[in-house]
C-alpha cells in the first residue's frame, strides 16, 4: 500500500509540473522603442493588452495559460501614443515569432520558430530558458535585413522588407522563409520555464538613411 501511495504521489507531482504555466519574456535591445504585439491563434485566450511600449533594454513578462496555447509575437515600430497606428509590425511585412506551449497530450512540450514568410521589420531571436530537457536551440534572425534589402522589396521608407525568401534564408538560416520551410537544427524542447523573445539581440548596424532615423525616432 505504501508503495502504491508513493507511486500516486509521483504521478500527481509530475502532472502538476507538466501543467505549470510558462512565462513569455519580451526583451527590447533595439536602439528605439518597440510595441510588442502578441496575437493568439483562433480559439485561444489573449495574454496581453498589447499596449506596452518598450524602450531600449526594457522587458515585458507575460504568463501563458497552463493548458495548450498557440500564437504569434511581432514587433511594432513608429507607433502613436495609443499604439493604434504604427509604421511597421501591425501588418506584413513583419518578422513573426510563432509559439505553442503545453502541446497536446505532452503538456510540457513547447515549439517555436521565427518566420520571415510575411517579410521582415525587426531582428528577432527566441531563446528558451530554464529548460526541463530535450533540444531547445535559440532560433531567429539577429541581423537587420532592412539594410541590404533589394530596393524593389523595401517598404515603409526602408523600415521593412518583403524578401525575397532566398535573401532572407542566406542571411538568417535559422528562420522559416516559406510556408514549407524548417530550420536545419532539431527541436524537441520540454518544459522551458521561460520563452524569451529578444528584439535586436546582436548589436545591429543601422542603415544610416534619414528615413530610418525618422521612422524609428522615439514617439
NUKOL-922901 format. One record per atom (N, C-alpha, C, O): residue in one letter; x, z, y. Coordinates in pm, whole numbers, padded with zeros to 5 digits, always signed. Layout:
// residues N
AXZY ...
//
This chain:
// residues 219
X+00083+00000-00120 X+00000+00000+00000 X+00086+00000+00126 X+00059-00073+00221 X+00193+00084+00125 X+00281+00090+00241 X+00344-00045+00268 X+00354-00088+00383 X+00387-00112+00159 X+00446-00245+00177 X+00347-00344+00236 X+00385-00426+00319 X+00220-00336+00193 X+00118-00426+00246 X+00095-00400+00394 X+00079-00494+00472 X+00094-00271+00434 X+00074-00238+00575 X+00188-00291+00660 X+00166-00342+00770 X+00310-00279+00609 X+00426-00331+00682 X+00413-00481+00698 X+00443-00535+00805 X+00370-00552+00592 X+00356-00697+00597 X+00252-00737+00702 X+00273-00831+00779 X+00138-00665+00705 X+00034-00693+00805 X+00087-00670+00945 X+00059-00748+01036 X+00163-00563+00965 X+00218-00533+01097 X+00312-00642+01143 X+00311-00680+01260 X+00393-00694+01050 X+00484-00802+01084 X+00407-00926+01126 X+00443-00993+01223 X+00299-00958+01052 X+00217-01074+01086 X+00154-01059+01223 X+00150-01155+01300 X+00104-00941+01255 X+00043-00918+01385 X+00145-00931+01497 X+00116-00990+01601 X+00263-00877+01475 X+00369-00886+01576 X+00407-01031+01600 X+00427-01072+01715 X+00416-01109+01492 X+00450-01249+01506 X+00343-01324+01581 X+00372-01411+01663 X+00213-01289+01553 X+00103-01356+01621 X+00104-01327+01769 X+00084-01418+01850 X+00128-01200+01808 X+00134-01163+01949 X+00247-01237+02017 X+00230-01289+02127 X+00365-01243+01952 X+00479-01311+02012 X+00453-01458+02031 X+00495-01516+02131 X+00384-01520+01934 X+00362-01664+01940 X+00269-01703+02053 X+00279-01814+02105 X+00177-01610+02093 X+00080-01645+02195 X+00117-01587+02332 X+00037-01591+02425 X+00237-01533+02344 X+00281-01483+02473 X+00299-01599+02571 X+00362-01700+02538 X+00242-01586+02689 X+00247-01695+02786 X+00389-01722+02832 X+00470-01631+02848 X+00417-01848+02853 X+00546-01892+02906 X+00535-01906+03057 X+00430-01942+03110 X+00645-01879+03126 X+00649-01891+03271 X+00699-02030+03311 X+00795-02081+03252 X+00635-02090+03410 X+00684-02212+03472 X+00749-02174+03605 X+00683-02121+03694 X+00879-02200+03616 X+00951-02173+03740 X+00992-02306+03803 X+01050-02391+03737 X+00960-02321+03930 X+00997-02441+04005 X+01096-02400+04112 X+01068-02314+04195 X+01215-02463+04110 X+01324-02424+04199 X+01362-02546+04282 X+01403-02649+04228 X+01350-02534+04412 X+01384-02644+04501 X+01526-02631+04553 X+01556-02543+04634 X+01615-02718+04506 X+01752-02721+04556 X+01776-02840+04648 X+01889-02870+04685 X+01668-02909+04685 X+01681-03020+04781 X+01711-02966+04920 X+01676-02852+04951 X+01776-03046+05004 X+01806-03001+05141 X+01687-03017+05236 X+01705-03018+05357 X+01568-03030+05180 X+01447-03048+05259 X+01333-02978+05187 X+01344-02955+05066 X+01224-02945+05254 X+01112-02878+05188 X+01041-02970+05090 X+01038-03092+05106 X+00983-02908+04987 X+00908-02979+04884 X+00780-02900+04856 X+00781-02777+04856 X+00671-02970+04833 X+00543-02910+04799 X+00512-02944+04653 X+00469-03056+04626 X+00533-02851+04558 X+00509-02883+04416 X+00361-02915+04391 X+00272-02856+04451 X+00340-03010+04301 X+00204-03049+04261 X+00196-03033+04109 X+00257-03111+04035 X+00121-02933+04063 X+00106-02904+03920 X-00035-02944+03880 X-00132-02884+03928 X-00047-03044+03794 X-00177-03101+03757 X-00201-03085+03608 X-00124-03138+03528 X-00307-03012+03568 X-00336-03000+03425 X-00391-03130+03370 X-00456-03206+03442 X-00367-03156+03243 X-00434-03267+03176 X-00583-03237+03164 X-00625-03122+03177 X-00662-03340+03140 X-00807-03325+03135 X-00849-03217+03035 X-00805-03217+02920 X-00933-03126+03081 X-00985-03021+02995 X-00907-02892+02997 X-00949-02794+02935 X-00794-02888+03067 X-00712-02767+03073 X-00725-02701+03210 X-00752-02769+03309 X-00707-02568+03218 X-00725-02498+03346 X-00609-02522+03442 X-00496-02549+03400 X-00638-02510+03570 X-00533-02516+03672 X-00452-02387+03668 X-00506-02279+03641 X-00323-02398+03695 X-00238-02279+03702 X-00175-02264+03840 X-00096-02172+03862 X-00209-02353+03934 X-00150-02348+04067 X-00254-02393+04170 X-00337-02479+04142 X-00248-02332+04290 X-00333-02376+04400 X-00276-02499+04469 X-00345-02564+04548 X-00150-02532+04438 X-00083-02650+04494 X-00076-02648+04646 X-00083-02752+04711 X-00061-02528+04701 X-00047-02514+04846 X+00092-02463+04887 X+00123-02456+05006 X+00176-02429+04789 X+00306-02369+04820 X+00401-02470+04881 X+00410-02585+04837 X+00470-02427+04981 X+00579-02506+05044 X+00710-02438+05008 X+00731-02321+05043 X+00799-02510+04941 X+00928-02454+04902 X+01036-02510+04992 X+01065-02630+04989 X+01096-02424+05073 X+01212-02465+05150 X+01334-02474+05060 X+01324-02444+04941 X+01448-02515+05114 X+01570-02523+05033 X+01602-02391+04965 X+01605-02286+05029 X+01626-02396+04834 X+01662-02283+04748 X+01546-02186+04724 X+01569-02074+04680 X+01423-02227+04751 X+01307-02142+04726 X+01256-02161+04584 X+01276-02266+04522 X+01188-02058+04532 X+01136-02056+04396 X+00985-02035+04395 X+00930-01970+04484 X+00920-02090+04296 X+00779-02064+04270 X+00764-02036+04122 X+00808-02116+04039 X+00701-01924+04086 X+00679-01889+03945 X+00530-01890+03916 X+00450-01832+03989 X+00493-01957+03807 X+00354-01969+03764 X+00346-01932+03616 X+00444-01943+03543 X+00229-01888+03572 X+00210-01849+03433 X+00125-01951+03360 X+00016-01987+03405 X+00175-01998+03245 X+00093-02080+03158 X-00009-01992+03086 X+00017-01872+03068 X-00123-02047+03045 X-00213-01970+02959 X-00144-01939+02826 X-00048-02006+02789 X-00193-01837+02753 X-00132-01803+02624 X-00175-01897+02512 X-00132-01880+02398 X-00257-01995+02543 X-00301-02094+02444 X-00249-02232+02484 X-00184-02246+02588 X-00277-02332+02402 X-00227-02467+02425 X-00262-02516+02565 X-00376-02504+02610 X-00161-02572+02634 X-00180-02625+02770 X-00091-02746+02787 X+00021-02751+02736 X-00141-02845+02858 X-00064-02965+02887 X-00087-03006+03032 X-00197-02990+03085 X+00017-03058+03095 X+00004-03101+03233 X+00130-03164+03286 X+00223-03194+03212 X+00131-03183+03419 X+00239-03255+03486 X+00283-03179+03610 X+00205-03106+03671 X+00409-03198+03646 X+00465-03141+03769 X+00528-03254+03849 X+00609-03330+03796 X+00492-03264+03975 X+00553-03361+04065 X+00598-03291+04192 X+00565-03174+04215 X+00675-03361+04273 X+00724-03305+04399 X+00673-03389+04515 X+00698-03510+04522 X+00599-03326+04606 X+00554-03395+04725 X+00652-03370+04839 X+00706-03260+04853 X+00675-03471+04919 X+00765-03458+05034 X+00693-03506+05160 X+00598-03585+05153 X+00741-03458+05275 X+00686-03502+05403 X+00540-03467+05421 X+00465-03547+05476 X+00498-03347+05375 X+00357-03308+05383 X+00324-03246+05518 X+00412-03196+05588 X+00194-03250+05554 X+00149-03179+05673 X+00132-03031+05640 X+00159-02990+05527 X+00090-02953+05736 X+00086-02808+05719 X-00005-02764+05605 X+00023-02664+05539 X-00113-02836+05581 X-00207-02800+05476 X-00179-02872+05344 X-00254-02856+05248 X-00071-02951+05339 X-00035-03031+05222 X-00148-03124+05181 X-00160-03161+05064 X-00231-03163+05278 X-00340-03256+05248 X-00296-03401+05263 X-00361-03492+05210 X-00188-03423+05335 X-00130-03556+05348 X+00020-03547+05330 X+00086-03468+05397 X+00076-03628+05239 X+00219-03622+05208 X+00276-03763+05205 X+00206-03860+05175 X+00405-03772+05237 X+00470-03902+05240 X+00491-03957+05101 X+00467-04076+05077 X+00536-03872+05007 X+00555-03914+04869 X+00506-03805+04774 X+00490-03690+04814 X+00483-03843+04648 X+00456-03748+04541 X+00312-03731+04503 X+00282-03690+04390 X+00219-03761+04593 X+00078-03748+04560 X+00032-03861+04469 X-00049-03840+04379 X+00084-03980+04494 X+00055-04098+04414 X+00187-04166+04378 X+00289-04136+04440 X+00186-04257+04280 X+00310-04331+04249 X+00357-04413+04368 X+00278-04453+04453 X+00489-04437+04373 X+00591-04395+04276 X+00631-04249+04295 X+00647-04202+04407 X+00648-04179+04183 X+00686-04038+04188 X+00749-03998+04056 X+00707-04044+03950 X+00849-03912+04062 X+00907-03850+03944 X+00806-03750+03888 X+00744-03676+03965 X+00789-03745+03755 X+00689-03656+03694 X+00750-03583+03575 X+00809-03646+03486 X+00736-03451+03573 X+00769-03372+03455 X+00642-03356+03373 X+00539-03316+03426 X+00650-03388+03244 X+00538-03373+03153 X+00566-03255+03060 X+00674-03246+03003 X+00468-03164+03045 X+00491-03040+02972 X+00372-03010+02881 X+00257-03029+02921 X+00399-02963+02759 X+00299-02896+02677 X+00360-02766+02627 X+00478-02760+02594 X+00278-02662+02622 X+00323-02532+02569 X+00220-02480+02471 X+00104-02520+02474 X+00267-02389+02381 X+00181-02329+02278 X+00109-02440+02202 X-00014-02442+02194 X+00187-02529+02147 X+00136-02656+02098 X+00067-02645+01962 X+00130-02611+01862 X-00064-02673+01960 X-00139-02685+01836 X-00131-02563+01747 X-00143-02450+01794 X-00110-02586+01616 X-00104-02476+01521 X+00025-02398+01530 X+00033-02285+01481 X+00129-02457+01594 X+00257-02387+01610 X+00265-02338+01753 X+00321-02405+01840 X+00208-02218+01778 X+00185-02174+01915 X+00312-02140+01993 X+00305-02116+02113 X+00428-02138+01927 X+00550-02112+02003 X+00622-02241+02040 X+00733-02235+02093 X+00562-02356+02013 X+00628-02485+02038 X+00603-02532+02181 X+00493-02520+02233 X+00708-02586+02243 X+00697-02647+02376 X+00761-02785+02372 X+00863-02805+02306 X+00702-02880+02441 X+00762-03013+02457 X+00762-03047+02605 X+00677-03000+02681 X+00859-03129+02646 X+00874-03158+02788 X+00954-03286+02804 X+01030-03324+02715 X+00936-03351+02917 X+01013-03471+02947 X+01004-03496+03097 X+00918-03441+03166 X+01095-03580+03147 X+01089-03627+03285 X+01060-03776+03281 X+01138-03854+03226 X+00949-03815+03340 X+00903-03953+03334 X+00928-04025+03467 X+00895-03975+03574 X+00988-04144+03454 X+01003-04234+03568 X+00916-04359+03548 X+00938-04462+03613 X+00819-04348+03458 X+00731-04462+03431 X+00655-04502+03557 X+00634-04621+03582 X+00615-04403+03636 X+00542-04431+03761 X+00634-04438+03882 X+00587-04437+03996 X+00766-04444+03860 X+00860-04453+03970 X+00935-04323+03995 X+00930-04231+03914 X+01003-04317+04108 X+01093-04206+04140 X+01077-04169+04287 X+01063-04255+04374 X+01078-04037+04314 X+01088-03994+04454 X+01189-03882+04475 X+01256-03878+04578 X+01201-03790+04379 X+01289-03674+04393 X+01364-03652+04261 X+01302-03663+04155 X+01495-03621+04265 X+01565-03587+04140 X+01504-03463+04075 X+01476-03365+04143 X+01482-03467+03944 X+01423-03354+03871 X+01489-03335+03737 X+01525-03431+03669 X+01506-03208+03700 X+01555-03169+03567 X+01466-03057+03518 X+01429-02968+03595 X+01429-03059+03389 X+01357-02948+03327 X+01448-02883+03225 X+01506-02951+03140 X+01461-02751+03234 X+01556-02677+03151 X+01489-02552+03094 X+01453-02463+03171 X+01470-02542+02961 X+01414-02422+02901 X+01510-02304+02913 X+01631-02319+02904 X+01452-02185+02934 X+01529-02062+02945 X+01473-01959+02847 X+01358-01970+02804 X+01555-01859+02811 X+01514-01753+02718 X+01453-01813+02592 X+01341-01777+02552 X+01527-01903+02530 X+01477-01982+02417 X+01473-01898+02290 X+01565-01822+02261 X+01363-01914+02214 X+01350-01842+02088 X+01413-01913+01970 X+01439-01850+01868 X+01438-02042+01982 X+01500-02115+01873 X+01479-02264+01885 X+01408-02311+01973 X+01542-02338+01794 X+01528-02483+01794 X+01623-02551+01889 X+01720-02491+01937 X+01595-02677+01916 X+01678-02758+02006 X+01604-02779+02137 X+01498-02841+02140 X+01661-02727+02245 X+01595-02726+02376 X+01688-02786+02482 X+01735-02713+02569 X+01714-02916+02478 X+01807-02976+02574 X+01748-02980+02715 X+01627-02993+02732 X+01834-02968+02814 X+01792-02995+02952 X+01777-03146+02967 X+01865-03222+02928 X+01665-03189+03024 X+01635-03330+03037 X+01599-03364+03181 X+01549-03279+03255 X+01625-03489+03219 X+01583-03532+03352 X+01684-03618+03423 X+01774-03675+03362 X+01666-03625+03554 X+01748-03711+03638 X+01795-03634+03760 X+01714-03609+03850 X+01924-03595+03767 X+01974-03523+03883 X+02024-03614+03996 X+02076-03565+04096 X+02007-03745+03979 X+02064-03842+04074 X+01956-03890+04170 X+01841-03909+04130 X+01992-03909+04295 X+01899-03966+04392 X+01894-04118+04374 X+01979-04190+04428 X+01795-04164+04300 X+01784-04307+04270 X+01733-04389+04388 X+01729-04511+04381 X+01693-04322+04496 X+01650-04396+04614 X+01765-04468+04683 X+01745-04569+04751 X+01886-04415+04666 X+01999-04469+04742 X+02028-04614+04709 X+02047-04697+04798 X+02032-04646+04579 X+02066-04782+04537 X+01945-04857+04483 X+01961-04958+04414 X+01826-04810+04513 X+01704-04876+04467 X+01702-05020+04516 X+01729-05045+04633 X+01671-05116+04428 X+01662-05256+04473 X+01569-05267+04594 X+01459-05212+04592 X+01610-05338+04698 X+01531-05343+04823 X+01384-05377+04801 X+01297-05322+04869 X+01355-05468+04709 X+01216-05509+04687 X+01132-05402+04620 X+01009-05413+04617 X+01197-05297+04566 X+01124-05190+04498 X+01117-05061+04580 X+01064-04961+04531 X+01167-05062+04701 X+01162-04943+04786 X+01026-04929+04851 X+00966-05027+04893 X+00978-04804+04858 X+00852-04775+04926 X+00871-04653+05015 X+00977-04590+05012 X+00770-04621+05094 X+00773-04505+05183 X+00901-04503+05266 X+00966-04400+05282 X+00935-04620+05319 X+01055-04635+05403 X+01181-04584+05334 X+01267-04522+05397 X+01191-04611+05205 X+01311-04576+05129 X+01308-04439+05066 X+01407-04398+05006 X+01197-04365+05077 X+01188-04230+05020 X+01137-04229+04877 X+01126-04123+04817 X+01106-04347+04821 X+01062-04358+04682 X+01099-04495+04629 X+01124-04588+04705 X+01103-04506+04495 X+01148-04629+04430 X+01058-04661+04311 X+01026-04572+04232 X+01017-04787+04297 X+00928-04830+04189 X+01001-04875+04063 X+00935-04910+03965 X+01130-04877+04062 X+01201-04925+03942 X+01303-05030+03979 X+01352-05030+04092 X+01336-05120+03887 X+01277-05145+03756 X+01323-05045+03650 X+01417-04969+03675 X+01258-05043+03530 X+01292-04945+03427 X+01439-04945+03389 X+01497-04839+03367 X+01502-05064+03379 X+01643-05067+03338 X+01734-05003+03442 X+01837-04945+03408 X+01696-05013+03569 X+01773-04946+03675 X+01766-04796+03655 X+01868-04727+03664 X+01647-04743+03629 X+01631-04600+03606 X+01706-04555+03481 X+01778-04455+03485 X+01689-04628+03370 X+01745-04584+03242 X+01896-04587+03244 X+01960-04499+03186 X+01956-04686+03307 X+02102-04694+03313 X+02161-04574+03386 X+02269-04528+03349 X+02094-04525+03486 X+02147-04414+03566 X+02101-04278+03517 X+02171-04178+03536 X+01984-04272+03454 X+01930-04146+03406 X+01877-04164+03264 X+01756-04172+03244 X+01967-04169+03165 X+01924-04195+03027 X+01839-04085+02966 X+01769-04109+02868 X+01843-03963+03022 X+01766-03853+02966 X+01628-03843+03031 X+01576-03734+03054 X+01569-03959+03061 X+01434-03968+03114 X+01356-04070+03032 X+01412-04138+02947 X+01226-04081+03060 X+01141-04183+02999 X+01104-04284+03107 X+01053-04247+03213 X+01131-04409+03080 X+01113-04511+03183 X+01009-04616+03149 X+00975-04699+03233 X+00956-04613+03026 X+00845-04699+02985 X+00750-04614+02901 X+00789-04506+02856 X+00625-04659+02880 X+00530-04578+02803 X+00574-04546+02660 X+00527-04448+02603 X+00662-04626+02602 X+00707-04603+02464 X+00848-04545+02456 X+00902-04528+02346 X+00907-04516+02567 X+01046-04470+02573 X+01056-04324+02529 X+00963-04246+02550 X+01170-04287+02468 X+01202-04148+02437 X+01348-04123+02472 X+01427-04216+02484 X+01382-03996+02487 X+01519-03961+02519 X+01608-03973+02395 X+01559-03955+02283 X+01737-04004+02413 X+01827-04020+02299 X+01884-03888+02248 X+01995-03885+02195 X+01810-03780+02263 X+01854-03649+02211 X+01735-03584+02142 X+01621-03601+02186 X+01758-03508+02034 X+01647-03443+01963 X+01593-03325+02042 X+01664-03262+02120 X+01465-03297+02019 X+01400-03184+02086 X+01304-03119+01987 X+01216-03185+01931 X+01320-02988+01967 X+01228-02909+01884 X+01234-02766+01936 X+01285-02676+01869 X+01181-02748+02055 X+01201-02623+02130 X+01093-02520+02094 X+00974-02547+02106 X+01138-02402+02050 X+01047-02296+02009 X+01060-02174+02100 X+01169-02125+02128 X+00944-02129+02145 X+00931-02003+02218 X+01023-01990+02338 X+01091-01888+02351 X+01028-02089+02428 X+01101-02066+02552 X+01023-01967+02640 X+00904-01985+02663 X+01089-01863+02687 X+01022-01768+02775 X+00995-01825+02912 X+00910-01776+02986 X+01070-01931+02945 X+01056-01991+03079 X+01092-02139+03071 X+01192-02176+03008 X+01012-02222+03134 X+01048-02361+03156 X+01079-02376+03305 X+00992-02355+03390 X+01202-02412+03334 X+01246-02422+03474 X+01253-02569+03514 X+01325-02648+03452 X+01179-02604+03618 X+01183-02738+03675 X+01263-02730+03804 X+01227-02656+03896 X+01371-02806+03810 X+01463-02799+03924 X+01458-02931+04001 X+01483-03037+03943 X+01428-02924+04128 X+01434-03040+04215 X+01575-03049+04274 X+01624-02951+04331 X+01640-03164+04261 X+01774-03187+04318 X+01876-03090+04261 X+01944-03021+04337 X+01886-03083+04129 X+01976-02985+04065 X+02120-03004+04110 X+02186-02907+04149 X+02170-03127+04103 X+02308-03152+04147 X+02310-03174+04298 X+02206-03198+04359 X+02428-03165+04356 X+02442-03200+04497 X+02420-03349+04511 X+02499-03429+04460 X+02314-03387+04578 X+02278-03528+04586 X+02345-03594+04705 X+02371-03530+04807 X+02373-03720+04692 X+02428-03799+04800 X+02313-03859+04879 X+02235-03937+04824 X+02301-03823+05004 X+02193-03880+05084 X+02224-04024+05117 X+02340-04065+05128 X+02118-04101+05133 X+02136-04243+05156 X+02181-04272+05299 X+02236-04378+05328 X+02156-04178+05388 X+02211-04189+05523 X+02128-04269+05621 X+02170-04286+05735 X+02011-04320+05579 X+01930-04400+05670 X+01849-04314+05764 X+01814-04201+05731 X+01818-04367+05881 X+01738-04293+05979 X+01600-04263+05922 X+01545-04156+05949 X+01543-04357+05844 X+01411-04334+05786 X+01411-04215+05694 X+01317-04136+05696 X+01518-04199+05612 X+01523-04086+05520 X+01529-03955+05598 X+01459-03860+05563 X+01610-03948+05702 X+01620-03825+05777 X+01487-03792+05843 X+01453-03674+05856 X+01413-03891+05884 X+01285-03866+05948 X+01181-03819+05846 X+01109-03721+05870 X+01172-03888+05733 X+01071-03858+05632 X+01092-03720+05576 X+00995-03647+05554 X+01218-03679+05551 X+01247-03555+05485 X+01272-03440+05582 X+01314-03331+05541 X+01247-03465+05710 X+01263-03357+05807 X+01162-03247+05780 X+01053-03273+05729 X+01198-03125+05815 X+01109-03010+05794 X+00982-03032+05875 X+00986-03054+05996 X+00867-03025+05805 X+00739-03046+05872 X+00696-02919+05944 X+00590-02917+06007 
//
